[in-house]
Amino acid sequence: MKVLHTSDWHLGRSLYGQKRYTEFGQFLDWLGETIVSEQIDALLVAGDIFDTSAPSNRAQSLYYQFLCRVAASTCRHIIVIAGNHDSPTFLDAPRELLRSLDVHVIGAATDTIDDEILLLKDADGCPELLVCAVPYLRDRDIRLVEAGESIADKDHKLLEGIRSHYQQVAALAESQRQALGLDIPIIAMGHLFTAGGQTIDGDGVRELYVGSLAHVNASMFPPCIDYVALGHLHVPQKISGSEFMRYSGSPLPMGFGEATQEKSVCLINFTTEGKAEGSTQPSVELLPVPVFQQLRKVSGDWNKLSTQLATLAAAKQPVWLEIIYTGEELISDLRERLESLTEDSELLILRIQNTRLIDRVLNSAHSEESLDDLDVDDVFTRCLAANEIPDAQQVDLRHSYQQTLSSLHNDDTQAE
């Protein structure tokens, strides 16, 4: 049996205001073609299907069109669990309808834990796989709040709650396997943060439990589980070096920090060929995801930036750019000069960081601060002071600034 493990699609996510629906559509087209070419029997999607709890109509359309396409292919089963970005009720709403297409959706921890255990059958109706489809476990699902508890108490309860949940579903799955008298595999799905998990700056991965650093240890997954399919971390990686406990990672780079990272999905192949009797241990292969939109981070002084941009423009390839100016010269019209270099090219500048201007704003009187310590109003105030704007003009400038921020916020909330 062939199983494909993916996660963290984040449909609807934009990058510094740039919509990415074309990329998402290209990825889902590629994924659908891969399912057919590799003759995949089951697809596992381990959470964060959407980027927000209220996805746009276009993001929803991509999701449902993909499910219908795959359900009509040779793939017999699709299992979708919710991540921390997803709305459990939104995902669960069409659950009964999707089940008729052999699409199984678990949006929230179920009232009856048996409902998180899926027995999948082959084309002849014979059992072939047990899946412990555990969604993102919210704080309220796994612990009771008590007055006066410390952070350490909270972390302990969270971890014990997660451990207990997986022990229960695994024990029930194992009892089902024994009752069937068949050596079928057990897969556990989850959306969580494991201890030692690798992240990248700017990838948008956040701590899952507010005020807590509770990270799950690999030992929490019972040994009866043959493969652990996880979501949440965007870097493809093993858990504690195990071939059979993995994050598939996000299929698209979620930020410029992931621009040079090779993205992939996990192909898990369960076969009795060459295996000891009674063994359900699979082979695992990473299938590289094509790059649908190039992202590049370019940094340096003005000479270095202009040289790199000229080289990129000459290649005549569409590239989205983050530019970091690190020169000593103070260039107040940096954006205008950069855009003149990329004019009439296929380069698109999405973000500019002027570290020289930042250093001026965070002047020597505030040398202990970083930009992360300030909010947008603080930065604007520092800019007014750094440029010695008269007090009489500052009132009108602050008012215009607030209007601009409000307008940007309204545009974001009204956009698809």
DOVEXMAR-302705 format. One record per residue (C-alpha): residue in three letters; x, y, z. Coordinates in steps of 0.001 Angstrom, whole numbers. Example, Ala and Ser with C-alpha at 12.3 -4.5 7.8 and 13.67 -1.06 7.14 Angstrom:
<nodes>
{node 'ALA' {12300 -4500 7800}};
{node 'SER' {13670 -1060 7140}};
</nodes>
This chain:
<nodes>
{node 'MET' {0 0 0}};
{node 'LYS' {1269 3470 -926}};
{node 'VAL' {506 6444 1325}};
{node 'LEU' {1378 10098 649}};
{node 'HIS' {1949 12424 3616}};
{node 'THR' {1708 16206 3221}};
{node 'SER' {747 19144 5454}};
{node 'ASP' {817 22911 5978}};
{node 'TRP' {-599 24037 2639}};
{node 'HIS' {-1744 27362 4149}};
{node 'LEU' {-4103 28010 1225}};
{node 'GLY' {-4862 31711 947}};
{node 'ARG' {-1630 32932 2499}};
{node 'SER' {-74 36007 935}};
{node 'LEU' {3534 37152 1049}};
{node 'TYR' {3931 40827 1929}};
{node 'GLY' {620 41591 242}};
{node 'GLN' {1258 39469 -2859}};
{node 'LYS' {-1479 36887 -3478}};
{node 'ARG' {-257 33343 -4136}};
{node 'TYR' {-3323 31561 -5513}};
{node 'THR' {-1515 30685 -8756}};
{node 'GLU' {1239 28918 -6796}};
{node 'PHE' {-1256 27047 -4630}};
{node 'GLY' {-3150 25916 -7711}};
{node 'GLN' {66 24741 -9398}};
{node 'PHE' {1059 22772 -6303}};
{node 'LEU' {-2337 21068 -6036}};
{node 'ASP' {-2224 20233 -9759}};
{node 'TRP' {1237 18701 -9261}};
{node 'LEU' {53 16807 -6177}};
{node 'GLY' {-2939 15397 -8053}};
{node 'GLU' {-699 14286 -10932}};
{node 'THR' {1783 12730 -8495}};
{node 'ILE' {-1000 10756 -6782}};
{node 'VAL' {-1935 9242 -10143}};
{node 'SER' {1609 8629 -11422}};
{node 'GLU' {2758 7056 -8138}};
{node 'GLN' {-510 5094 -7795}};
{node 'ILE' {-1123 6420 -4287}};
{node 'ASP' {-3759 4557 -2266}};
{node 'ALA' {-4201 7043 602}};
{node 'LEU' {-3438 10738 1049}};
{node 'LEU' {-2775 12157 4529}};
{node 'VAL' {-3020 15937 5062}};
{node 'ALA' {-1687 16732 8557}};
{node 'GLY' {-3268 20112 9256}};
{node 'ASP' {-3075 23802 8341}};
{node 'ILE' {-4936 23303 5099}};
{node 'PHE' {-5898 26984 5185}};
{node 'ASP' {-3939 29953 6478}};
{node 'THR' {-6848 31443 8422}};
{node 'SER' {-9965 30215 10184}};
{node 'ALA' {-12099 32126 7626}};
{node 'PRO' {-10548 31260 4246}};
{node 'SER' {-11438 33193 1126}};
{node 'ASN' {-13808 31815 -1505}};
{node 'ARG' {-10875 31258 -3834}};
{node 'ALA' {-8941 29254 -1225}};
{node 'GLN' {-12024 27124 -543}};
{node 'SER' {-12509 26538 -4258}};
{node 'LEU' {-8928 25252 -4614}};
{node 'TYR' {-9467 22870 -1686}};
{node 'TYR' {-12774 21379 -2813}};
{node 'GLN' {-11768 21106 -6475}};
{node 'PHE' {-8659 19203 -5412}};
{node 'LEU' {-10618 16812 -3166}};
{node 'CYS' {-13083 16037 -5981}};
{node 'ARG' {-10243 15466 -8442}};
{node 'VAL' {-8360 13070 -6155}};
{node 'ALA' {-11527 11253 -5061}};
{node 'ALA' {-12177 10469 -8736}};
{node 'SER' {-8656 9077 -9197}};
{node 'THR' {-7182 5739 -8153}};
{node 'CYS' {-6573 7118 -4639}};
{node 'ARG' {-8991 5268 -2346}};
{node 'HIS' {-8798 7421 779}};
{node 'ILE' {-8104 11023 1787}};
{node 'ILE' {-7651 11836 5483}};
{node 'VAL' {-7605 15493 6543}};
{node 'ILE' {-7012 16745 10092}};
{node 'ALA' {-7200 20343 11300}};
{node 'GLY' {-4140 22350 12297}};
{node 'ASN' {-3884 25361 14574}};
{node 'HIS' {-4582 27738 11651}};
{node 'ASP' {-7765 25899 10652}};
{node 'SER' {-11292 26337 11968}};
{node 'PRO' {-12433 22920 13278}};
{node 'THR' {-16108 23722 12675}};
{node 'PHE' {-15413 24990 9150}};
{node 'LEU' {-13546 21811 8193}};
{node 'ASP' {-16087 19561 9894}};
{node 'ALA' {-19174 21200 8315}};
{node 'PRO' {-19168 19164 5043}};
{node 'ARG' {-17770 16028 6737}};
{node 'GLU' {-20749 13767 6034}};
{node 'LEU' {-20925 14834 2400}};
{node 'LEU' {-17179 14345 1894}};
{node 'ARG' {-17327 10904 3502}};
{node 'SER' {-19338 9719 489}};
{node 'LEU' {-16198 10493 -1558}};
{node 'ASP' {-14004 8559 927}};
{node 'VAL' {-12661 11861 2258}};
{node 'HIS' {-12382 11636 6044}};
{node 'VAL' {-12144 14946 7917}};
{node 'ILE' {-11381 15316 11631}};
{node 'GLY' {-11571 18990 12571}};
{node 'ALA' {-11606 18764 16373}};
{node 'ALA' {-10945 16235 19107}};
{node 'THR' {-14033 14029 19087}};
{node 'ASP' {-16386 13372 22011}};
{node 'THR' {-15899 9639 21440}};
{node 'ILE' {-12221 8907 20869}};
{node 'ASP' {-13086 5891 18703}};
{node 'ASP' {-14196 8366 16030}};
{node 'GLU' {-10558 9376 15525}};
{node 'ILE' {-9648 5820 14470}};
{node 'LEU' {-10289 5104 10812}};
{node 'LEU' {-10257 1581 9406}};
{node 'LEU' {-9549 1878 5705}};
{node 'LYS' {-10388 -911 3264}};
{node 'ASP' {-9077 -1860 -160}};
{node 'ALA' {-11059 -2108 -3384}};
{node 'ASP' {-12261 -5593 -2391}};
{node 'GLY' {-13500 -4429 1006}};
{node 'CYS' {-10626 -5980 2969}};
{node 'PRO' {-9037 -3954 5817}};
{node 'GLU' {-5689 -2480 4744}};
{node 'LEU' {-4810 382 7133}};
{node 'LEU' {-5688 1852 10535}};
{node 'VAL' {-5257 5612 10924}};
{node 'CYS' {-5280 7430 14265}};
{node 'ALA' {-6425 10782 12850}};
{node 'VAL' {-5682 13106 15773}};
{node 'PRO' {-6260 16800 14943}};
{node 'TYR' {-4544 19746 16597}};
{node 'LEU' {-5376 19311 20285}};
{node 'ARG' {-6433 22613 21756}};
{node 'ASP' {-5695 23491 25359}};
{node 'ARG' {-9298 22930 26420}};
{node 'ASP' {-9286 19447 24836}};
{node 'ILE' {-6506 18044 26968}};
{node 'ARG' {-6314 19754 30351}};
{node 'LEU' {-8371 21321 33115}};
{node 'VAL' {-7382 24775 34340}};
{node 'GLU' {-6833 25042 38079}};
{node 'ALA' {-6433 28206 40133}};
{node 'GLY' {-2887 28976 41203}};
{node 'GLU' {-1150 26551 38837}};
{node 'SER' {2350 27480 37704}};
{node 'ILE' {3730 27512 34165}};
{node 'ALA' {5514 24242 34964}};
{node 'ASP' {2209 22706 36124}};
{node 'LYS' {522 23883 32935}};
{node 'ASP' {3273 22445 30717}};
{node 'HIS' {3141 19139 32576}};
{node 'LYS' {-628 18887 32166}};
{node 'LEU' {-440 19740 28468}};
{node 'LEU' {2169 17099 27788}};
{node 'GLU' {365 14493 29869}};
{node 'GLY' {-2886 15328 28089}};
{node 'ILE' {-1285 14830 24669}};
{node 'ARG' {448 11631 25833}};
{node 'SER' {-2781 10235 27257}};
{node 'HIS' {-4712 11040 24075}};
{node 'TYR' {-2237 9247 21816}};
{node 'GLN' {-1984 6278 24193}};
{node 'GLN' {-5753 5878 24125}};
{node 'VAL' {-6141 6065 20347}};
{node 'ALA' {-3128 3799 19777}};
{node 'ALA' {-4416 1210 22264}};
{node 'LEU' {-7822 1182 20567}};
{node 'ALA' {-6220 875 17128}};
{node 'GLU' {-4007 -1983 18326}};
{node 'SER' {-7008 -3795 19819}};
{node 'GLN' {-8819 -3422 16477}};
{node 'ARG' {-5806 -4826 14643}};
{node 'GLN' {-5650 -7829 16952}};
{node 'ALA' {-9387 -8422 16638}};
{node 'LEU' {-9048 -8442 12838}};
{node 'GLY' {-6199 -10941 13038}};
{node 'LEU' {-4455 -9087 10227}};
{node 'ASP' {-1003 -7508 10144}};
{node 'ILE' {-2212 -4174 8752}};
{node 'PRO' {-210 -1000 9509}};
{node 'ILE' {-1174 1678 12043}};
{node 'ILE' {-462 5315 11176}};
{node 'ALA' {-851 8179 13649}};
{node 'MET' {-1451 11723 12445}};
{node 'GLY' {-952 14893 14459}};
{node 'HIS' {-392 18623 14358}};
{node 'LEU' {2029 19571 17120}};
{node 'PHE' {5492 20849 18041}};
{node 'THR' {8050 18182 18924}};
{node 'ALA' {11073 18764 21145}};
{node 'GLY' {14114 19653 19047}};
{node 'GLY' {11999 20494 16010}};
{node 'GLN' {13710 22753 13470}};
{node 'THR' {12179 26073 12429}};
{node 'ILE' {13354 28975 10255}};
{node 'ASP' {13091 32706 10958}};
{node 'GLY' {10078 34206 9241}};
{node 'ASP' {8314 30905 8532}};
{node 'GLY' {5277 31908 10584}};
{node 'VAL' {5441 28818 12817}};
{node 'ARG' {4189 29777 16250}};
{node 'GLU' {4078 28188 19685}};
{node 'LEU' {854 26218 19935}};
{node 'TYR' {-102 26874 23541}};
{node 'VAL' {-155 30474 24777}};
{node 'GLY' {2357 31126 27543}};
{node 'SER' {3806 27642 27249}};
{node 'LEU' {6850 26027 25692}};
{node 'ALA' {5409 22514 25905}};
{node 'HIS' {7016 20423 23152}};
{node 'VAL' {6156 16781 22605}};
{node 'ASN' {8833 14107 22935}};
{node 'ALA' {9014 11283 20391}};
{node 'SER' {8600 8751 23195}};
{node 'MET' {4962 9879 23522}};
{node 'PHE' {4025 7859 20441}};
{node 'PRO' {3378 4207 21408}};
{node 'PRO' {5555 1556 19683}};
{node 'CYS' {2556 -98 18025}};
{node 'ILE' {2405 2875 15604}};
{node 'ASP' {4197 2072 12348}};
{node 'TYR' {4411 5630 11002}};
{node 'VAL' {3780 9073 12531}};
{node 'ALA' {2627 11725 10011}};
{node 'LEU' {2952 15199 11509}};
{node 'GLY' {2230 18775 10510}};
{node 'HIS' {3021 22239 11927}};
{node 'LEU' {6775 22620 11323}};
{node 'HIS' {7574 23832 7814}};
{node 'VAL' {11019 22243 7520}};
{node 'PRO' {10873 18609 6304}};
{node 'GLN' {12462 16578 9098}};
{node 'LYS' {12611 13369 11080}};
{node 'ILE' {11681 13200 14757}};
{node 'SER' {14590 12067 16945}};
{node 'GLY' {16263 10625 13849}};
{node 'SER' {13479 8112 13200}};
{node 'GLU' {12693 7249 9576}};
{node 'PHE' {9109 6551 10582}};
{node 'MET' {8260 9735 12486}};
{node 'ARG' {8283 12759 10188}};
{node 'TYR' {7153 16248 9386}};
{node 'SER' {6472 16522 5671}};
{node 'GLY' {6991 20287 5896}};
{node 'SER' {5157 22972 3945}};
{node 'PRO' {5082 22388 150}};
{node 'LEU' {5609 26093 -603}};
{node 'PRO' {8083 28426 1123}};
{node 'MET' {6053 30489 3578}};
{node 'GLY' {8654 33266 3733}};
{node 'PHE' {12001 34348 2313}};
{node 'GLY' {13757 32401 5069}};
{node 'GLU' {12582 29207 3324}};
{node 'ALA' {13549 30382 -171}};
{node 'THR' {16531 28031 -559}};
{node 'GLN' {14900 25055 1162}};
{node 'GLU' {13964 22002 -899}};
{node 'LYS' {10307 21205 -305}};
{node 'SER' {8924 17675 -449}};
{node 'VAL' {6120 15262 388}};
{node 'CYS' {6614 11844 2006}};
{node 'LEU' {5836 8643 114}};
{node 'ILE' {5317 5754 2553}};
{node 'ASN' {5287 2301 999}};
{node 'PHE' {3999 -632 3038}};
{node 'THR' {4950 -3923 1426}};
{node 'THR' {5637 -7482 2611}};
{node 'GLU' {8388 -7894 26}};
{node 'GLY' {11730 -8435 1766}};
{node 'LYS' {10180 -7948 5217}};
{node 'ALA' {10198 -10315 8147}};
{node 'GLU' {6925 -12115 8835}};
{node 'GLY' {4619 -9890 10870}};
{node 'SER' {6556 -6703 10063}};
{node 'THR' {4617 -3650 8887}};
{node 'GLN' {7632 -1325 8790}};
{node 'PRO' {7444 828 5648}};
{node 'SER' {9982 2346 3314}};
{node 'VAL' {9938 6152 3128}};
{node 'GLU' {10897 8291 146}};
{node 'LEU' {10859 12076 -190}};
{node 'LEU' {9333 13384 -3417}};
{node 'PRO' {10664 16897 -4207}};
{node 'VAL' {8020 19561 -4845}};
{node 'PRO' {8836 21761 -7874}};
{node 'VAL' {9510 25467 -7375}};
{node 'PHE' {6523 27316 -8777}};
{node 'GLN' {7670 30836 -7850}};
{node 'GLN' {11284 31804 -7221}};
{node 'LEU' {12005 33759 -4035}};
{node 'ARG' {15348 35442 -3454}};
{node 'LYS' {16835 37366 -560}};
{node 'VAL' {19417 39903 -1759}};
{node 'SER' {21591 41867 653}};
{node 'GLY' {24595 44187 558}};
{node 'ASP' {25634 47789 -33}};
{node 'TRP' {24429 49745 -3045}};
{node 'ASN' {27105 48425 -5442}};
{node 'LYS' {26465 44829 -4462}};
{node 'LEU' {22698 45213 -4687}};
{node 'SER' {22801 46836 -8119}};
{node 'THR' {25143 44113 -9451}};
{node 'GLN' {22970 41274 -8130}};
{node 'LEU' {19758 42834 -9433}};
{node 'ALA' {21301 43354 -12878}};
{node 'THR' {22293 39667 -12977}};
{node 'LEU' {18820 38534 -11922}};
{node 'ALA' {17109 40837 -14425}};
{node 'ALA' {19312 39529 -17243}};
{node 'ALA' {18134 35955 -16512}};
{node 'LYS' {14583 37031 -17482}};
{node 'GLN' {12975 34788 -14876}};
{node 'PRO' {10095 35902 -12616}};
{node 'VAL' {11548 36339 -9130}};
{node 'TRP' {10066 37825 -5974}};
{node 'LEU' {12648 39716 -3926}};
{node 'GLU' {13417 40677 -375}};
{node 'ILE' {16152 43298 -389}};
{node 'ILE' {18278 44134 2632}};
{node 'TYR' {20416 47252 2319}};
{node 'THR' {23454 47056 4616}};
{node 'GLY' {25585 49911 3271}};
{node 'GLU' {26979 52767 5346}};
{node 'GLU' {25647 55465 3008}};
{node 'LEU' {22264 56834 4076}};
{node 'ILE' {19970 56514 1032}};
{node 'SER' {16618 58152 1736}};
{node 'ASP' {15140 57247 -1685}};
{node 'LEU' {16263 53613 -1589}};
{node 'ARG' {12950 52190 -2816}};
{node 'GLU' {12789 54527 -5813}};
{node 'ARG' {16367 53686 -6821}};
{node 'LEU' {15767 49930 -6483}};
{node 'GLU' {12537 50056 -8457}};
{node 'SER' {14284 51942 -11258}};
{node 'LEU' {16765 49050 -11481}};
{node 'THR' {14006 46430 -11718}};
{node 'GLU' {11749 48410 -14069}};
{node 'ASP' {10787 46524 -17240}};
{node 'SER' {12142 43269 -15764}};
{node 'GLU' {10424 40202 -14328}};
{node 'LEU' {11686 41038 -10842}};
{node 'LEU' {9160 42049 -8211}};
{node 'ILE' {10323 43641 -4954}};
{node 'LEU' {8085 42572 -2084}};
{node 'ARG' {10093 43827 855}};
{node 'ILE' {12922 46274 1490}};
{node 'GLN' {14869 46523 4721}};
{node 'ASN' {17034 49620 5025}};
{node 'THR' {19298 48727 7943}};
{node 'ARG' {21069 52094 7698}};
{node 'LEU' {17763 53927 8227}};
{node 'ILE' {16785 51485 10996}};
{node 'ASP' {20082 52223 12747}};
{node 'ARG' {19322 55935 12491}};
{node 'VAL' {15831 55463 13923}};
{node 'LEU' {17210 53271 16710}};
{node 'ASN' {19782 55885 17578}};
{node 'SER' {22507 55647 20186}};
{node 'ALA' {20118 56725 22935}};
{node 'HIS' {18234 53462 22389}};
{node 'SER' {21176 51204 21553}};
{node 'GLU' {19809 48369 23689}};
{node 'GLU' {16691 48057 21491}};
{node 'SER' {16020 46129 18315}};
{node 'LEU' {13281 46745 15758}};
{node 'ASP' {11343 43806 17234}};
{node 'ASP' {10966 45787 20468}};
{node 'LEU' {8941 48519 18734}};
{node 'ASP' {5460 48605 17246}};
{node 'VAL' {4570 50524 14072}};
{node 'ASP' {3635 53673 15989}};
{node 'ASP' {6954 53661 17856}};
{node 'VAL' {8897 53389 14604}};
{node 'PHE' {6963 56286 13045}};
{node 'THR' {7600 58434 16109}};
{node 'ARG' {11329 57657 15903}};
{node 'CYS' {11344 58539 12199}};
{node 'LEU' {9780 61935 12927}};
{node 'ALA' {12402 62607 15568}};
{node 'ALA' {15304 61327 13433}};
{node 'ASN' {14294 63640 10601}};
{node 'GLU' {13763 66579 12990}};
{node 'ILE' {10154 67193 11940}};
{node 'PRO' {8736 70292 13692}};
{node 'ASP' {6133 69612 16378}};
{node 'ALA' {3545 71700 14497}};
{node 'GLN' {3713 69295 11525}};
{node 'GLN' {3780 66092 13544}};
{node 'VAL' {55 66191 14452}};
{node 'ASP' {-1054 66181 10811}};
{node 'LEU' {1545 63575 9868}};
{node 'ARG' {441 61238 12677}};
{node 'HIS' {-3187 61644 11580}};
{node 'SER' {-2318 60804 7953}};
{node 'TYR' {-240 57853 9138}};
{node 'GLN' {-3112 56414 11167}};
{node 'GLN' {-5485 56846 8221}};
{node 'THR' {-3035 54976 5984}};
{node 'LEU' {-2728 52099 8468}};
{node 'SER' {-6505 51911 8800}};
{node 'SER' {-6925 51856 5023}};
{node 'LEU' {-4372 49049 4655}};
{node 'HIS' {-6106 47032 7365}};
{node 'ASN' {-9505 47447 5697}};
{node 'ASP' {-8070 46389 2319}};
{node 'ASP' {-6629 43207 3880}};
{node 'THR' {-9888 42221 5573}};
{node 'GLN' {-11958 42826 2434}};
{node 'ALA' {-9566 41050 56}};
{node 'GLU' {-10134 37461 -923}};
</nodes>
